[in-house]
């Protein structure tokens, strides 16, 4: 059971990093310069897909947060004070 959790956390981390990179691509490149297989590719268009980038960023960040919590120690925190 523990190895399945680690494998899922590793997959979530990889997907999270890829989605954050994709968000940067959406923000930096115009719709015309995007690869044809990406949603939002529009031949001859000069605008940026800011909303696509925001969505990819937040889903990627959620994947990274999930991976972070899955790799925790599983112990409750120590009380302060």
N, CA, C and O atoms as CSV, one atom per row, in Angstrom:
chain,resi,resn,atom,element,x,y,z
A,1,UNK,N,N,0.835,-1.196,0.000
A,1,UNK,CA,C,0.000,0.000,0.000
A,1,UNK,C,C,0.875,1.253,0.000
A,1,UNK,O,O,0.544,2.240,-0.657
A,2,UNK,N,N,1.974,1.218,0.724
A,2,UNK,CA,C,2.859,2.371,0.817
A,2,UNK,C,C,3.513,2.667,-0.535
A,2,UNK,O,O,3.696,3.832,-0.888
A,3,UNK,N,N,3.873,1.614,-1.303
A,3,UNK,CA,C,4.527,1.842,-2.595
A,3,UNK,C,C,3.562,2.442,-3.602
A,3,UNK,O,O,3.976,3.240,-4.443
A,4,UNK,N,N,2.273,2.075,-3.541
A,4,UNK,CA,C,1.278,2.688,-4.431
A,4,UNK,C,C,1.137,4.170,-4.137
A,4,UNK,O,O,0.998,4.980,-5.053
A,5,UNK,N,N,1.170,4.522,-2.873
A,5,UNK,CA,C,1.065,5.921,-2.477
A,5,UNK,C,C,2.275,6.719,-2.967
A,5,UNK,O,O,2.139,7.853,-3.428
A,6,UNK,N,N,3.451,6.117,-2.862
A,6,UNK,CA,C,4.664,6.798,-3.328
A,6,UNK,C,C,4.660,6.955,-4.844
A,6,UNK,O,O,5.063,7.992,-5.369
A,7,UNK,N,N,4.202,5.921,-5.541
A,7,UNK,CA,C,4.144,5.989,-7.006
A,7,UNK,C,C,3.153,7.061,-7.455
A,7,UNK,O,O,3.418,7.799,-8.403
A,8,UNK,N,N,2.021,7.143,-6.778
A,8,UNK,CA,C,1.031,8.156,-7.124
A,8,UNK,C,C,1.550,9.560,-6.812
A,8,UNK,O,O,1.304,10.499,-7.569
A,9,UNK,N,N,2.259,9.696,-5.711
A,9,UNK,CA,C,2.840,10.994,-5.360
A,9,UNK,C,C,3.897,11.406,-6.378
A,9,UNK,O,O,3.977,12.576,-6.753
A,10,UNK,N,N,4.709,10.447,-6.829
A,10,UNK,CA,C,5.727,10.753,-7.836
A,10,UNK,C,C,5.068,11.156,-9.156
A,10,UNK,O,O,5.509,12.102,-9.810
A,11,UNK,N,N,4.023,10.444,-9.543
A,11,UNK,CA,C,3.305,10.789,-10.767
A,11,UNK,C,C,2.669,12.175,-10.662
A,11,UNK,O,O,2.714,12.953,-11.614
A,12,UNK,N,N,2.079,12.483,-9.506
A,12,UNK,CA,C,1.468,13.800,-9.301
A,12,UNK,C,C,2.525,14.901,-9.366
A,12,UNK,O,O,2.263,15.980,-9.896
A,13,UNK,N,N,3.706,14.638,-8.835
A,13,UNK,CA,C,4.775,15.639,-8.875
A,13,UNK,C,C,5.236,15.882,-10.311
A,13,UNK,O,O,5.458,17.025,-10.710
A,14,UNK,N,N,5.378,14.815,-11.080
A,14,UNK,CA,C,5.805,14.959,-12.480
A,14,UNK,C,C,4.760,15.711,-13.284
A,14,UNK,O,O,5.092,16.623,-14.041
A,15,UNK,N,N,3.494,15.332,-13.123
A,15,UNK,CA,C,2.417,16.017,-13.837
A,15,UNK,C,C,2.339,17.478,-13.402
A,15,UNK,O,O,2.117,18.358,-14.234
A,16,UNK,N,N,2.517,17.742,-12.122
A,16,UNK,CA,C,2.485,19.109,-11.620
A,16,UNK,C,C,3.559,19.981,-12.238
A,16,UNK,O,O,3.290,21.109,-12.649
A,17,UNK,N,N,4.774,19.463,-12.305
A,17,UNK,CA,C,5.875,20.230,-12.906
A,17,UNK,C,C,5.606,20.473,-14.392
A,17,UNK,O,O,5.833,21.574,-14.895
A,18,UNK,N,N,5.123,19.447,-15.089
A,18,UNK,CA,C,4.827,19.610,-16.516
A,18,UNK,C,C,3.725,20.640,-16.754
A,18,UNK,O,O,3.791,21.409,-17.713
A,19,UNK,N,N,2.726,20.660,-15.899
A,19,UNK,CA,C,1.646,21.641,-16.064
A,19,UNK,C,C,2.108,23.061,-15.758
A,19,UNK,O,O,1.655,24.007,-16.403
A,20,UNK,N,N,2.994,23.224,-14.793
A,20,UNK,CA,C,3.532,24.558,-14.512
A,20,UNK,C,C,4.370,25.042,-15.698
A,20,UNK,O,O,4.305,26.213,-16.070
A,21,UNK,N,N,5.151,24.143,-16.285
A,21,UNK,CA,C,5.913,24.500,-17.482
A,21,UNK,C,C,4.978,24.862,-18.622
A,21,UNK,O,O,5.231,25.822,-19.350
A,22,UNK,N,N,3.897,24.101,-18.786
A,22,UNK,CA,C,2.908,24.396,-19.821
A,22,UNK,C,C,2.270,25.767,-19.596
A,22,UNK,O,O,2.005,26.494,-20.553
A,23,UNK,N,N,2.025,26.117,-18.343
A,23,UNK,CA,C,1.459,27.433,-18.042
A,23,UNK,C,C,2.393,28.543,-18.511
A,23,UNK,O,O,1.947,29.541,-19.077
A,24,UNK,N,N,3.683,28.367,-18.274
A,24,UNK,CA,C,4.652,29.370,-18.721
A,24,UNK,C,C,4.655,29.461,-20.249
A,24,UNK,O,O,4.750,30.555,-20.804
A,25,UNK,N,N,4.553,28.324,-20.923
A,25,UNK,CA,C,4.494,28.330,-22.393
A,25,UNK,C,C,3.275,29.101,-22.866
A,25,UNK,O,O,3.371,29.896,-23.801
A,26,UNK,N,N,2.131,28.879,-22.235
A,26,UNK,CA,C,0.923,29.624,-22.618
A,26,UNK,C,C,1.095,31.121,-22.403
A,26,UNK,O,O,0.600,31.918,-23.201
A,27,UNK,N,N,1.780,31.513,-21.348
A,27,UNK,CA,C,1.942,32.936,-21.052
A,27,UNK,C,C,2.967,33.613,-21.954
A,27,UNK,O,O,2.836,34.800,-22.252
A,28,UNK,N,N,3.977,32.882,-22.389
A,28,UNK,CA,C,5.076,33.483,-23.127
A,28,UNK,C,C,4.841,33.483,-24.636
A,28,UNK,O,O,5.179,34.455,-25.312
A,29,UNK,N,N,4.277,32.425,-25.160
A,29,UNK,CA,C,4.135,32.285,-26.614
A,29,UNK,C,C,2.748,32.720,-27.072
A,29,UNK,O,O,1.765,32.577,-26.345
A,30,UNK,N,N,2.685,33.249,-28.282
A,30,UNK,CA,C,1.399,33.621,-28.861
A,30,UNK,C,C,0.676,32.372,-29.332
A,30,UNK,O,O,1.281,31.306,-29.445
A,31,UNK,N,N,-0.621,32.500,-29.608
A,31,UNK,CA,C,-1.424,31.358,-30.054
A,31,UNK,C,C,-0.900,30.787,-31.364
A,31,UNK,O,O,-1.031,29.588,-31.611
A,32,UNK,N,N,-0.318,31.612,-32.192
A,32,UNK,CA,C,0.250,31.166,-33.462
A,32,UNK,C,C,1.519,30.335,-33.243
A,32,UNK,O,O,1.800,29.419,-34.015
A,33,UNK,N,N,2.279,30.650,-32.201
A,33,UNK,CA,C,3.553,29.982,-31.957
A,33,UNK,C,C,3.417,28.717,-31.116
A,33,UNK,O,O,4.401,28.002,-30.924
A,34,UNK,N,N,2.212,28.423,-30.607
A,34,UNK,CA,C,2.015,27.206,-29.828
A,34,UNK,C,C,2.104,25.986,-30.734
A,34,UNK,O,O,1.746,26.064,-31.909
A,35,UNK,N,N,2.573,24.867,-30.210
A,35,UNK,CA,C,2.557,23.641,-31.008
A,35,UNK,C,C,1.125,23.270,-31.405
A,35,UNK,O,O,0.177,23.551,-30.672
A,36,UNK,N,N,0.983,22.650,-32.549
A,36,UNK,CA,C,-0.351,22.339,-33.069
A,36,UNK,C,C,-1.167,21.396,-32.204
A,36,UNK,O,O,-2.395,21.407,-32.289
A,37,UNK,N,N,-0.528,20.580,-31.374
A,37,UNK,CA,C,-1.249,19.620,-30.546
A,37,UNK,C,C,-1.782,20.225,-29.253
A,37,UNK,O,O,-2.541,19.573,-28.536
A,38,UNK,N,N,-1.400,21.449,-28.948
A,38,UNK,CA,C,-1.898,22.105,-27.738
A,38,UNK,C,C,-3.232,22.787,-27.994
A,38,UNK,O,O,-3.433,23.391,-29.047
A,39,UNK,N,N,-4.151,22.690,-27.028
A,39,UNK,CA,C,-5.390,23.456,-27.165
A,39,UNK,C,C,-5.076,24.952,-27.192
A,39,UNK,O,O,-4.256,25.424,-26.404
A,40,UNK,N,N,-5.701,25.678,-28.061
A,40,UNK,CA,C,-5.475,27.109,-28.166
A,40,UNK,C,C,-4.602,27.512,-29.327
A,40,UNK,O,O,-4.440,28.701,-29.600
A,41,UNK,N,N,-4.031,26.532,-30.023
A,41,UNK,CA,C,-3.222,26.865,-31.204
A,41,UNK,C,C,-4.144,27.460,-32.259
A,41,UNK,O,O,-5.157,26.861,-32.620
A,42,UNK,N,N,-3.791,28.631,-32.746
A,42,UNK,CA,C,-4.613,29.320,-33.740
A,42,UNK,C,C,-3.682,29.980,-34.745
A,42,UNK,O,O,-2.997,30.955,-34.436
A,43,UNK,N,N,-3.670,29.434,-35.945
A,43,UNK,CA,C,-2.788,29.942,-36.993
A,43,UNK,C,C,-3.102,31.400,-37.292
A,43,UNK,O,O,-4.253,31.743,-37.558
A,44,UNK,N,N,-2.101,32.251,-37.253
A,44,UNK,CA,C,-2.257,33.659,-37.572
A,44,UNK,C,C,-2.687,34.526,-36.404
A,44,UNK,O,O,-2.835,35.736,-36.577
A,45,UNK,N,N,-2.892,33.964,-35.231
A,45,UNK,CA,C,-3.333,34.739,-34.073
A,45,UNK,C,C,-2.124,35.306,-33.332
A,45,UNK,O,O,-1.072,34.671,-33.263
A,46,UNK,N,N,-2.287,36.502,-32.784
A,46,UNK,CA,C,-1.184,37.141,-32.060
A,46,UNK,C,C,-1.462,37.309,-30.570
A,46,UNK,O,O,-0.698,37.982,-29.879
A,47,UNK,N,N,-2.542,36.711,-30.059
A,47,UNK,CA,C,-2.829,36.904,-28.632
A,47,UNK,C,C,-2.301,35.733,-27.812
A,47,UNK,O,O,-2.031,34.654,-28.340
A,48,UNK,N,N,-2.159,35.968,-26.512
A,48,UNK,CA,C,-1.681,34.963,-25.565
A,48,UNK,C,C,-2.883,34.355,-24.860
A,48,UNK,O,O,-3.880,35.036,-24.622
A,49,UNK,N,N,-2.787,33.075,-24.528
A,49,UNK,CA,C,-3.868,32.391,-23.813
A,49,UNK,C,C,-3.606,32.459,-22.315
A,49,UNK,O,O,-3.113,31.508,-21.709
A,50,UNK,N,N,-3.939,33.580,-21.744
A,50,UNK,CA,C,-3.679,33.806,-20.323
A,50,UNK,C,C,-4.531,32.873,-19.465
A,50,UNK,O,O,-4.037,32.320,-18.482
A,51,UNK,N,N,-5.800,32.692,-19.820
A,51,UNK,CA,C,-6.680,31.834,-19.023
A,51,UNK,C,C,-6.246,30.375,-19.079
A,51,UNK,O,O,-6.335,29.668,-18.075
A,52,UNK,N,N,-5.779,29.915,-20.236
A,52,UNK,CA,C,-5.254,28.551,-20.329
A,52,UNK,C,C,-4.050,28.395,-19.394
A,52,UNK,O,O,-3.900,27.376,-18.721
A,53,UNK,N,N,-3.205,29.415,-19.367
A,53,UNK,CA,C,-2.032,29.380,-18.503
A,53,UNK,C,C,-2.393,29.377,-17.027
A,53,UNK,O,O,-1.783,28.660,-16.234
A,54,UNK,N,N,-3.382,30.176,-16.660
A,54,UNK,CA,C,-3.816,30.215,-15.264
A,54,UNK,C,C,-4.375,28.862,-14.847
A,54,UNK,O,O,-4.067,28.370,-13.761
A,55,UNK,N,N,-5.193,28.259,-15.702
A,55,UNK,CA,C,-5.775,26.949,-15.386
A,55,UNK,C,C,-4.689,25.886,-15.255
A,55,UNK,O,O,-4.707,25.092,-14.315
A,56,UNK,N,N,-3.748,25.866,-16.188
A,56,UNK,CA,C,-2.665,24.879,-16.129
A,56,UNK,C,C,-1.822,25.089,-14.874
A,56,UNK,O,O,-1.402,24.122,-14.239
A,57,UNK,N,N,-1.575,26.347,-14.516
A,57,UNK,CA,C,-0.769,26.636,-13.335
A,57,UNK,C,C,-1.450,26.139,-12.061
A,57,UNK,O,O,-0.808,25.500,-11.228
A,58,UNK,N,N,-2.736,26.423,-11.902
A,58,UNK,CA,C,-3.424,26.024,-10.672
A,58,UNK,C,C,-3.609,24.515,-10.568
A,58,UNK,O,O,-3.505,23.962,-9.473
A,59,UNK,N,N,-3.876,23.845,-11.667
A,59,UNK,CA,C,-3.979,22.382,-11.626
A,59,UNK,C,C,-2.603,21.774,-11.328
A,59,UNK,O,O,-2.502,20.807,-10.573
A,60,UNK,N,N,-1.548,22.341,-11.919
A,60,UNK,CA,C,-0.198,21.872,-11.622
A,60,UNK,C,C,0.181,22.109,-10.178
A,60,UNK,O,O,0.792,21.248,-9.544
A,61,UNK,N,N,-0.172,23.264,-9.652
A,61,UNK,CA,C,0.121,23.556,-8.245
A,61,UNK,C,C,-0.651,22.603,-7.326
A,61,UNK,O,O,-0.119,22.165,-6.306
A,62,UNK,N,N,-1.888,22.284,-7.677
A,62,UNK,CA,C,-2.676,21.335,-6.884
A,62,UNK,C,C,-2.024,19.945,-6.895
A,62,UNK,O,O,-2.004,19.264,-5.870
A,63,UNK,N,N,-1.502,19.533,-8.028
A,63,UNK,CA,C,-0.798,18.247,-8.114
A,63,UNK,C,C,0.451,18.256,-7.242
A,63,UNK,O,O,0.745,17.268,-6.569
A,64,UNK,N,N,1.180,19.356,-7.251
A,64,UNK,CA,C,2.383,19.454,-6.427
A,64,UNK,C,C,2.052,19.459,-4.936
A,64,UNK,O,O,2.768,18.853,-4.139
A,65,UNK,N,N,0.984,20.132,-4.560
A,65,UNK,CA,C,0.565,20.140,-3.155
A,65,UNK,C,C,0.143,18.739,-2.730
A,65,UNK,O,O,0.481,18.295,-1.633
A,66,UNK,N,N,-0.591,18.040,-3.590
A,66,UNK,CA,C,-0.991,16.668,-3.299
A,66,UNK,C,C,0.246,15.786,-3.086
A,66,UNK,O,O,0.308,15.019,-2.125
A,67,UNK,N,N,1.219,15.901,-3.980
A,67,UNK,CA,C,2.435,15.102,-3.859
A,67,UNK,C,C,3.176,15.442,-2.566
A,67,UNK,O,O,3.721,14.554,-1.911
A,68,UNK,N,N,3.196,16.706,-2.204
A,68,UNK,CA,C,3.875,17.133,-0.993
A,68,UNK,C,C,3.229,16.502,0.247
A,68,UNK,O,O,3.925,15.994,1.125
A,69,UNK,N,N,1.901,16.540,0.309
A,69,UNK,CA,C,1.215,15.976,1.462
A,69,UNK,C,C,1.314,14.452,1.499
A,69,UNK,O,O,1.322,13.869,2.583
A,70,UNK,N,N,1.388,13.807,0.358
A,70,UNK,CA,C,1.502,12.352,0.324
A,70,UNK,C,C,2.875,11.865,0.759
A,70,UNK,O,O,3.013,10.725,1.204
A,71,UNK,N,N,3.889,12.707,0.638
A,71,UNK,CA,C,5.238,12.287,1.011
A,71,UNK,C,C,5.601,12.711,2.426
A,71,UNK,O,O,6.758,12.580,2.826
A,72,UNK,N,N,4.648,13.211,3.186
A,72,UNK,CA,C,4.908,13.610,4.561
A,72,UNK,C,C,5.207,12.412,5.446
A,72,UNK,O,O,5.071,11.267,5.015
A,73,UNK,N,N,5.605,12.669,6.652
A,73,UNK,CA,C,6.009,11.605,7.568
A,73,UNK,C,C,4.826,10.829,8.123
A,73,UNK,O,O,5.003,9.704,8.590
A,74,UNK,N,N,3.641,11.387,8.086
A,74,UNK,CA,C,2.480,10.705,8.631
A,74,UNK,C,C,2.322,10.862,10.135
A,74,UNK,O,O,1.373,10.338,10.718
A,75,UNK,N,N,3.245,11.580,10.765
A,75,UNK,CA,C,3.159,11.827,12.199
A,75,UNK,C,C,2.460,13.155,12.437
A,75,UNK,O,O,2.632,14.096,11.662
A,76,UNK,N,N,1.683,13.238,13.488
A,76,UNK,CA,C,1.098,14.545,13.820
A,76,UNK,C,C,2.190,15.503,14.249
A,76,UNK,O,O,3.230,15.092,14.763
A,77,UNK,N,N,1.944,16.776,14.034
A,77,UNK,CA,C,2.933,17.801,14.390
A,77,UNK,C,C,3.147,17.881,15.884
A,77,UNK,O,O,2.281,17.514,16.678
A,78,UNK,N,N,4.309,18.365,16.245
A,78,UNK,CA,C,4.614,18.554,17.657
A,78,UNK,C,C,3.947,19.818,18.153
A,78,UNK,O,O,3.921,20.824,17.445
A,79,UNK,N,N,3.414,19.782,19.345
A,79,UNK,CA,C,2.794,21.009,19.868
A,79,UNK,C,C,3.854,22.058,20.148
A,79,UNK,O,O,4.966,21.746,20.574
A,80,UNK,N,N,3.493,23.290,19.903
A,80,UNK,CA,C,4.422,24.383,20.173
A,80,UNK,C,C,4.143,24.924,21.572
A,80,UNK,O,O,2.993,25.025,21.999
A,81,UNK,N,N,5.196,25.263,22.258
A,81,UNK,CA,C,5.010,25.912,23.546
A,81,UNK,C,C,5.328,25.132,24.719
A,81,UNK,O,O,5.193,25.622,25.840
